[in-house]
Amino acid sequence: MPIAVPSRNALAFLLAALAMFGPFCIDAIFPAFPAIARQFDATPLAMQQTISVYLLAYAALSLLIGALSDAWGRRVVILGGIGVFLIASAGCAVAQSMPELLAFRALQGTSAGIGLIVGRALIRDVFEGPEAQKLMSMISMIFGLAPALAPVVGAWIVKWGGWHALFWALTVFAVALLTLCWFVLPETHARERRVPLSPRSLFTGYRVILSSEQFLPLALAITCNFGGLFVYIAGAPAFVLGILKLQPDQFYWLFVPAISGLVLGAMLAGRLAGRVSARKVLGAGYAIMGSAALAGLIVAWLVVPSRVPWAVLPLAFAAIGINLISPTLNLLVLDLFPLRRGAASSVQGFITLTFNAMLAGLLSPWLADSAMHLAVASAVLFAGGLAAWRWYRAIAKRAPPAGVIERELLTGG
């Protein structure tokens, strides 16, 4: 019996909205840093932990989220996750101390990956080939608006109602999203395809995924590609306020160019799906990222670091390359494990998020002290993504193709 789903455009907007609250919560809090630090007498390092505890919880629970959706279905897991996010956001709004705020930020993080991780599996449940690529690209395009809007909206809300109002706004957004999903979101994972949940089946699934020769290089490619941009996002307060010498309401100088690039890259990926071979798209994406990394190094060396827009233009071009190839890489991961797509999305998300949490909590405070440090770190990560992609290609040439996209890559079709 065919699955009743909304139109492709309607489903894209719904899944993008689900995926948005995760990254939105990372960036929206940046303009509130000074106000929170004053109220709780928090150090810059303590404030940075509002990002790292969020990402660590996001990463830890991402391992379980996909497996739960494989066992219980996509819909119930998404609805439950939004409910947890709603409670956590309200908790942040009423927090009376820094430890309380960090605890509720961690609870936010546990549910932040619901939309993105389960949404990817949901797409692959009902679409394949170019159709899946187009929908994944459409979601990436809409989803890319969240980090661009977050610091701008966050600054406006904080200026209007204080930092508590920011978390009340997120609570209202969660209520609206929960209501919409209750009435519109379909269940796409049929009961006969579900994998029973138990510690044994869970660890068996993880072992199967991690033992795949092709999985690790794909996961590393995705992680390094986005890491080259996230190193700037994680260090946004120091980069925008310290290096660029801008004001708390001027975070848009970083986020608008970067996210505009992500949106443009996703649009291009959707337009090219089914028209240009995946291998050519991947090659073009890495060429763009490499050129942007070189431009970033030149700008950091020759141009006054605080001069905009030159300091941020390389990020816009790098972002185009990232999202030009991201849909293909994500679909390759899902196609490796047709019965465990949720678990595969979870493990890949865990690897990426754990690395991002390390960037935010450990490396970012050191890297964000100069434009050159950030440019070098970004270039190294983009190079790592290319190396991981070439590693995957070498393995895939001698392995049986797992799906439509992989067959196209190997045959050059």
N, C-alpha and C positions, 0 to 999 in steps of 0.2 A: 504493500500500500504506500503510495507516495506521501512524502512528508509535506504538510501544509505550512508554508513559510511565507512571510511578507515578500513584497517585491525586492529585487536586489538592492535598489536604492534605499528603500525603507530599512532593510536589514543592515545595510552599511551604516546608516546614521545611528541606528540603535546600538550596534556593536561598537561603533566609534565612541558614542557617549559612555558606554560601559568601560571602555578602555581609557577614557580621558581622566577619570578621577584619580588614577594612580599617579601619572606624571604631574597632573595639576597640583596635587598636594605637595609635591617636591618643590615646585617653583613658586607657588602662591605665598608661601610663608617667608620668602626672602625679604620683601619690603617690611615685614613685621619684626625682623631681627632686632633692630635698635629698641623698639618699644618693649619687647619681651625681655631683652637683656636688662633694661632699666628696671622693670618691675620685679624681676627675680634676682637682680644683681648677678647675672650670669656672665661668664667669660666668653670670649669668641670661640674657644674650644668647646665649651659646654653647648653653645648655640649650634655649632656644627653637628653635635650629636643628635639634634632634632631631625637631621637628615639621615645620619648613619643608622640610628636605631630603627627608623622607618624602613630603610632599605634592607637591613638585616632581617627584620620580621617578614618583610615582603619576600625575601629570598627563601627563608626557612619554610614558610607556609606554601610557597609556590611548588615545592616538591609534592605536597599532598593534594593541592587543589585539582590538578589534572587527573590524578588517580581517582579522586572522589567523583569527578564528573564521568569517568569511564565506568564507575560502578553504579552510581545513583542517577545519572542523567545530567545533561547540561543545565536545564532550567532550574532545578531545585538548588543546585550549588550556586548559581548566579544569584538567585533570590536571597539565599542565606548569607552570601558574602556582602550584598548590599546592606542587609540588616545590620551586620556587624560594623560595617563602615559608618552607618548612621549613628549607632551608639558611641563609637569611638570619637566621631567628630563632635558630638554633643559633650563628651567627656573632656576633650581638649578645650572647648569653649568655657567650661566651668572650672578648669584646673586652677589650683591655688598655690602651686609651687612648681619648681622646675622638675623634680622627680615625678610629680603627677602628670605634668605635660608630656614628659618623655614616655611614661607608661602608656598613655592614651595614643601617643604618636606611634608607638610600637603596635598597639591594637589596630590602628588605622592601616598600618603596613601589612598586617596579616590578611586583610581583605582586599588590598589594593590591586592584587594581580588577578582577581576573579575575572573581570571583563576581558582582559587581554589574553590570558592563558586559555580560558575556556572558550572564548570567542574564536580563537584560531582553530580549535578542534571543531567547533560548530560549523565554521565555514567549510572545512574539509569533509564534514559529514554529508553535505548536500551539493557541493560543487567540486569539479576537478578540472585539470588542465587550464587553458586560458581563462575560463570563467572564474575559477578559484583565484587565479592571479589578478584578474581585474577587480574582484571584490576585495581581496587583500590590499590591493593598491588604493582602492577607494577609501577603505577604512584608515590606512596609513595617512592618507591626505587629510581626512577630517580629524583624525587623532592628533596629527601634527600641530593643529591649531592650539591644543591645550597648553603646552609649555610656552607658547608665544603670548597667549592671553593671560595666563596665570599671574605673572608678576605685575602686569598692568592692572588687571582686575583686583589682585591682592592689594596693590598700593592704593587704589581708589577706596576699597572697603576699609582698609586700616585707617586711612585719612578721615573717612566719614564716621566710622563707628568704633575704631580701636581694634586691636588684634583679636579680641574675643569675637567681634562681629564676623571676622573671616571664617572662623570655625562654625558659627551659627549658619552662615551662608552655605557652607559645605553640607551641613545637616539638612537644610531645606532642599538642596540639590539631590541628596540621597533619597529623601522622601519622594520627590518627583520621579526619580529614576526607578525606584522600587514599584511605584504605582504603574508606570509605563510598562515595565517588564512583566508585571503580573498579568496585564491584559493582552500584551502583544507578543511577548517572546515565546516561540514554539519550542517543543522538545524535539531534538533532531537525532538523539542517540537511542535507537530502538532497544527494547529490553533484551531481545535475543542476541544483541551484539555487546552487551555489557559484561565487564570483567568483575567477578566477585571480589569484594574488598576484604583483605585479611593481611596481617603482617607478612605472612609468607608470600601471598600473591603480589603485595606491594614491593617487597624486596626482590622477588623474581622479576617483576617488570623493570625495576631499576637496573638489575644485573643485565637483563637482555639489552636494554637501551645503552648502557655504558660499555658493554662488551662489543657493540657494533663498531667496526672499524671506521665507518663513514660518519657516525654521529659526532664524535669529539671534534674533528676538524671543522665541521659545519657550525657547531656550537661556538667554537673559538672564533671562527670568522665573524659570526654575528656579534659576539661580545666585543671583539677588538674594533670592528667597524664603528659601532655606536660609541665605544669607549673613547675613540678619538674626538668625538664631539662632547661626550658627557664630562670629560675632564674639565671643560670650560663651564658646563652647567653646574657641576658640583662645587666649583670654586667661584660661582657667580658673585657672591657678596664681595669677596676680595678683588675679583677681576673688575667688576663694575665700579665699586666704590673706591678701591685702592689704586688699581693700575690705570683705569680709564678716567678716574677723578670725576665721576658723575654723581648724581643725587639719588636718593632712595626711590624716587618716582621715575627714574630713567633706565630701569632694567631693560626696557624695550630695545635699547641699542644693542644688547646681546641677543635677546630672544627673538625679536622680529626677523632679523636676517637669517638666523640659524633655522628657525621653524619655517620660514618662507622657502628655504632651500629644501627642507624635508617634504613640504607639501608639493613643491614643483617636481621633485624626484619621484614622489608617489604618482603624481599625474602622468609623468612620462612613462613610468612602468606600466600603468594601466593602458595607456594608448599603444604601447609597443607590444603588449601581450598578444601572442598569436600572430603577430605581423613580422617581428624580428626574432631571430633565434635567441634563446636564453643565454647561450654562450657569448654572443655579441653584446647583449645587454650587460652581462657581468663584466666583460672586458672594458666596456665604456665606463661603467660605474667605478671600477678601480682606477682607471686612467684619470677620471675627474678627481677622485679622492687624493691620488698621488700628486696631481698638479696643485690642488688646494693646499696640501701639506707643505709643498715647496714654497708656495706663495706665502704661507703663514710664517715660515722661517725667515724669508726675506723681509717681510714687513716687520717682524720682531727685531731684526738686526739693523735695518736701515731707517725705519720710520719711528718717530717719537711714539713710544708705547701708548700714550694717552690720546692719540689722535684718532678720532672716529670721522668717517666710517671705515678707514683703511684697516684698522685693527680687527674689524669683525667681518669684512668682506670674504676672506678665505673660508670662514666658517660656513657662510651661505653656500659656497660652491661645494665644499666637502659634504654638506648635508644633502645636496642633490644626488651625489654619488651614493651616499648611504641608503637612501630610500629608493633609488633606482634599482638596487639589487636586493634589498631586504625581503620583498615578497617572495622572490624565487628561492632564497636561502631558507626562509621559514617553511615553504611548501616542501622543499627537499627533506627537511627534518621530519615533517608530519608523514610524508610518504614512506619513510623507512619503517614505520610501525602502524599499519592500518588499523589494528585492533587496540592499540594503546596510544592513540593520538594525543589524548589529554595528558597522559603521563610523559610522553615525549616533549610536549610543549612545556610541561612543568619542569623537567630536568634541564631543558635548554634555558628556561627562564631563571632557574636557580643559579646556573653558572653565570649568566649575565648579571643578575642582580647582586650576587655575592661579590663579584669583581667591582661592580659600581659602588657597593657599600664600602669596600676597601678604598676605592678612589676618594669617596666623600669623607670618610672618617680618618684615614691614615695619610694618604698621599696628597690630597687636595690642599691641606694647610701649608705643605711645603712647596708644592708646585705653583700655587697661586701667588707666590711672592714676586714673580716677574713674568713678563710676556714671553720671554725666551724659554723659560722652563715649561710653560704651558704649550708653546709651539713644538718644542722637542718631544714632549710626552705624547702630544697628538700625532705627530709624524711617526713615532715609533709604534703606536697602536695601529695606525692605518697600515703600516708595513707588516705588522703581525697578522692583520686580517687577510692581506694578500697572500702571505705565506701559508696561512691555514687553508685558504681556498685552493691553492696549488697542491697542498697535501691531500685534500679531499679529491681533487681531480685525478691525482695519481692512483689513489685507491679505487675510485669509481670505475676507472678504465678496465680494471681486472675483476670487478664485482658485477653480479647481475643487476641490471637496472631495476629500481624499486617502483618507479612511477613515470607518468607522462613527461614531467619536466626533466627527469634524469635521462630518459631515453633521448630526449631532444638535445640535451647537453652533450651526450656521448656520440650522437650521430651527426651533430652539427646542423640538424634540421631547423 
